[in-house]
């Protein structure tokens, strides 16, 4: 809330819902300006990354994969297994803390510049709408007039393209779950080979289409939890898209023949350019609002007007409420310090866990229910099972050695080779001379080796007869 507000009725309801509860459709004017050019570069770069990444492979595997169904994850070429789930969870927590810290300092900058909803809406679907239906005024006229051939073909073409884009986008989302090779294989097989999956894709595409054809800014206002969180996270020091009411008030229409400063008028000429370009239909001059996604369209619009009337830019700019009211800069308050410490601690912990993460994770257990066996007159044997998870991008041959005893390991089924990114299992016998056993339970240390390099050390036990225990 700003000092000049006399009527705060705009806070009683969101900008896109009328007093009678009906939807108010937003027809934003196409923005232009310095920041919009930067947003174009960021948006199309992210779109290129989104559509290219599924085709990128590292050692035959996708660069990114989030297969929740099969519990298989790949991040930037690093394979994560269920055993690495703690690292994945900590990484997600660190990301959430980063988002919180980023919001406390920079407001909803993520929403306006990086959020997939904003990028697809403003730089894909909205641009197609401008191309087919014209500018915001032409779109409003088209929607208000009666049905005719021109309206039918424009609306039909637009919604057909919207749905096709949604279908393609959903297939690429699917590629991040199962891999592009599998998606291409499903497409080649056709609907008849997997009718349920094909219908599911059509339904998901329809949901995606409805989000961008009908819901639009309502997702940011009603559906998105991050938008709701901003009311808790923001404070007077948070940097947002802000109207400088001290400089802009009192508002008055522009008269090129008068000196506004001498006339006691503010720099705002009440042209409503900032309102016309807003994709959520708000008036930024009312102060920080739930609907604002910090897209900076109003900044460009206002700067263009300031250039025309020969006034300095920045009437609407990135600033904190405190810097506008008191003329102070951003201060490093307790909240920012707390989130920074927590985030730093999480990053250090994640870095440490990555540093101790081994290429092979192994487990050795004695065969359940098995006892010792008399291998021959001089030796006892135990049977063990070994399970290994290969977290690398290459097949790994595995060998076993005994660290603290003399014995012989006999692998069943030949040498053990664990395929890349897979789980390998094997059974083996450990044979030890009877003379080396001093009790019925002897601690054993196994060394897991691959190509001469030690991958892990595992402790187990070797079981012998009870007669070996002292006093028996």
C-alpha positions, 0 to 999 in steps of 0.5 A, spaced: 500 500 500 502 506 498 501 513 501 497 516 496 492 511 496 485 513 498 480 508 495 483 501 496 477 497 493 481 494 488 484 490 493 477 487 495 477 482 488 482 480 483 482 484 477 480 479 472 473 478 476 468 483 476 463 484 481 458 480 479 463 474 479 464 473 472 471 473 468 473 479 465 477 477 459 484 481 459 486 484 452 493 486 453 497 491 448 503 488 445 509 490 449 515 493 446 522 496 449 528 495 452 526 490 457 521 486 452 527 485 448 531 482 453 525 477 455 525 475 448 532 473 448 531 469 455 524 466 453 526 463 446 533 461 449 529 457 454 524 454 449 530 452 445 533 449 451 527 445 453 526 442 446 533 440 444 535 437 451 531 431 450 535 429 444 542 430 447 545 424 450 551 423 454 554 416 453 548 413 450 543 416 456 539 422 456 542 428 459 536 429 463 531 424 465 525 424 471 522 417 470 518 417 477 515 411 475 521 407 474 525 411 480 530 413 475 533 420 475 538 423 470 541 430 472 546 433 467 548 426 465 549 424 473 545 418 474 541 417 480 538 411 483 533 410 489 539 409 494 541 417 492 534 419 493 537 423 500 541 427 495 535 428 490 531 431 496 536 435 499 537 438 492 529 440 492 529 443 499 535 447 497 532 449 490 526 451 494 530 455 499 533 459 493 526 460 491 524 463 497 531 467 498 530 470 491 523 472 492 525 475 499 530 479 495 527 480 488 520 479 488 516 475 483 522 476 478 522 468 476 514 469 474 515 474 469 522 472 466 523 464 467 516 461 469 514 456 463 507 459 464 509 466 462 514 464 457 509 459 453 503 464 454 507 471 452 512 468 447 508 462 444 501 463 444 500 470 445 504 471 439 500 467 435 494 470 437 497 477 435 498 474 428 492 471 427 487 476 430 491 482 430 492 487 436 489 488 443 483 492 440 482 488 434 481 482 438 476 485 443 472 487 436 473 480 434 470 477 440 464 482 441 461 482 434 456 476 431 459 470 428 461 470 421 466 467 416 472 471 418 471 470 425 470 463 424 476 461 420 480 466 425 478 462 431 478 455 428 485 456 426 488 459 432 485 454 437 487 448 432 494 451 432 494 452 440 492 444 440 497 442 436 502 446 440 500 443 446 500 436 443 507 437 441 509 440 448 506 434 452 510 429 447 516 433 449 514 433 457 514 425 456 521 425 453 523 428 460 520 422 463 521 416 459 526 419 454 526 421 447 527 414 443 522 411 447 517 417 445 519 416 438 518 409 438 511 410 441 509 415 435 512 410 430 507 404 433 501 409 432 495 409 436 493 402 435 499 399 438 498 403 445 491 406 445 490 407 452 497 411 452 495 415 446 488 417 449 492 419 455 496 424 451 490 427 447 487 428 454 494 431 457 494 436 451 487 438 452 489 440 459 495 444 456 491 447 451 485 449 456 491 452 460 493 457 455 487 458 451 482 459 457 485 459 464 491 464 462 493 469 467 488 465 472 493 460 473 498 465 476 492 468 480 489 462 483 492 455 481 500 457 482 502 456 490 508 460 489 504 466 487 500 465 493 506 465 497 509 472 495 504 475 500 508 472 506 515 472 503 515 479 500 516 485 505 518 493 504 525 491 502 523 486 496 525 489 490 519 489 485 516 492 479 514 499 483 511 505 481 514 511 484 508 515 487 512 521 490 515 523 483 508 521 479 503 524 483 499 528 483 497 525 476 494 530 470 494 529 463 500 532 459 500 539 456 506 540 452 505 548 453 506 548 461 511 546 466 509 540 470 513 542 476 511 549 476 504 547 476 505 542 481 503 536 477 507 529 478 510 526 472 504 521 471 500 523 465 495 518 467 495 515 460 494 508 462 499 505 458 502 501 463 495 498 464 494 496 457 500 492 456 499 488 463 497 481 462 494 480 468 490 487 467 492 490 474 494 498 475 501 498 477 500 505 480 495 502 486 502 498 489 504 491 490 498 486 488 497 479 488 496 479 480 503 482 478 508 477 476 514 482 475 514 482 467 516 489 466 511 490 460 509 496 464 516 499 465 517 499 458 510 502 456 512 508 461 519 509 459 516 510 452 511 515 454 517 519 459 521 519 452 515 522 449 514 528 454 521 529 455 521 526 462 527 521 466 525 514 465 524 510 471 517 512 473 515 505 474 522 501 475 525 495 479 525 498 486 523 496 493 517 500 497 522 502 502 527 505 497 521 509 494 518 511 501 524 513 504 530 514 499 534 508 502 537 502 498 536 495 499 538 493 506 541 486 508 536 484 513 535 478 518 531 474 514 535 475 508 541 473 512 537 467 515 535 464 508 542 465 506 545 461 511 540 456 511 542 455 503 549 455 504 549 450 509 544 446 504 549 447 498 555 445 502 552 438 505 550 437 498 557 438 495 559 433 501 554 428 499 556 428 492 564 428 493 563 421 497 558 418 492 561 412 489 561 409 482 558 403 485 554 401 491 554 394 493 551 390 498 554 383 501 549 378 505 550 371 507 544 367 503 538 367 508 537 361 512 544 358 510 549 355 515 556 353 514 558 348 509 564 343 510 567 344 503 572 339 504 576 336 510 580 342 511 576 348 509 569 351 511 565 355 506 559 360 506 555 362 501 553 369 499 549 374 495 552 380 492 548 386 489 551 392 486 549 398 483 553 401 477 552 409 477 557 410 471 556 410 464 560 404 462 560 397 464 564 395 470 567 388 471 567 387 478 572 383 483 572 381 490 578 380 495 578 379 502 581 384 507 583 381 513 583 373 512 586 368 508 581 365 503 578 363 496 572 367 493 569 362 488 564 366 483 558 362 481 556 363 473 563 366 471 566 373 472 561 379 474 560 385 470 555 390 471 552 393 465 552 401 465 546 404 469 544 397 472 543 393 478 548 386 478 547 380 482 551 374 483 552 369 488 559 366 491 562 362 496 567 364 501 572 358 502 576 359 509 581 354 512 578 351 518 585 352 522 584 360 521 577 360 525 577 361 532 570 362 533 563 360 530 562 368 528 568 371 524 568 378 522 570 379 514 572 385 510 571 384 503 574 389 498 570 391 491 575 392 486 573 394 478 579 395 473 584 394 479 581 400 483 577 399 490 570 401 489 568 399 496 569 396 503 564 391 506 563 388 512 560 381 513 561 375 517 563 368 516 559 362 520 563 356 523 561 350 527 559 352 535 564 347 537 569 353 535 567 357 541 571 357 547 568 353 553 564 349 548 
